[in-house]
Amino acid sequence: MSWGELIWFNGKLVKWDEAKIHVMTHSLHYGTSIFEGIRGYATADGKAVAIFRLKEHMERFEHSAKLIGFKLRYTVDELCEAVVQTVKANGVSDYYIRPIGFIGKEEMALVPSTTELDVAVGVLKWGKFLGKAYYEGAKVTVAGWRKEPQDVTPAQAKAGGHYVFSFMTSLQARARGFDEAVVLDHRGFIAEGSGENIFIVKDGVAYTPPTYAPILIGITRNSVIELLRNELGVEVVEKDLTLGDLITADEAFFTGTAAEITPIVEVDGLKIGNGVPGDVTKKLQKLYEDIVRGKNSKYGHWLAVVNP
Ligand SMILES: Cc1ncc(COP(=O)(O)O)c(C=O)c1O
């Protein structure tokens, strides 16, 4: 894992080690930031980077700002352009792209003199987020911590502070020797993974938690719903799922920008289906891989192709 050399910082490209802020910055103390995780894939000919669903990511960034109460000095189009410029400046590679908006003031009042965000974009050369689990399937545990309800905090905002919770569940899973955690909501229904949405497949139908559940409304999730319905002819139902539904499913998988489509094969030592990645999951992985690398022209409109 290594960073691209240049970072876009409030409108200028600067060297990685020059993109600095002070230790007394508001965001560092209170988690007052929003961010996105976007992937850019080197195209099959090795000449360009295809950024997956860039506009949808920057629209979610704008929505996250609105939900928390931050002001953005850039439009969605300007934010997309910032990402494109960052990728262009760093050259062709596979990237995990990280735009972040934060309160950059060195002020300790909870509500600082301005809620306008500083914005930066960095690019990371990052392989498979869950390592070999992408190929072999993830062994997951059920997190001890429950996701707080939508009327406590808006889960659909991708806000820095929310990720203290994701950190805790992720850490707990790793401490217990698992690849990832499955998180239940306050009602006991399945919400999502620490940093992924979740699907199960049972008797040929795919199910995923609904958007009223406390989940991040994943851009990969939404893309996968379309692909299951329109390309694989699999019915998709958005409904509350119990742990029992997951354990007795034929197959299950995570979706996310970082995790892409990662099969889930075990929950706390109990095998899902045969305990190996399922057929629908494997078909979806292949379809998704082709789409993100620009090999499937039908979904070319999901990609912003950048020629460095
Ligand atoms: C908590 C959480 N849920 C779900 C997702 C998946 O969202 P997306 O597919 O937009 O990356 C992520 C990752 O961004 C996440 O952090």
The ligand as an ORCA input file, in Angstrom:
! r2SCAN-3c Opt
* xyz 0 1
  C     -20.165      1.499      6.829
  C     -20.123      1.246      5.359
  N     -21.152      0.608      4.769
  C     -21.164      0.357      3.456
  C     -20.115      0.754      2.637
  C     -20.173      0.482      1.165
  O     -20.410      1.685      0.448
  P     -19.864      1.894     -1.011
  O     -20.339      0.750     -1.825
  O     -20.471      3.179     -1.463
  O     -18.382      1.961     -0.933
  C     -19.007      1.418      3.201
  C     -17.875      1.827      2.382
  O     -17.837      2.897      1.848
  C     -19.032      1.683      4.588
  O     -18.003      2.330      5.157
*
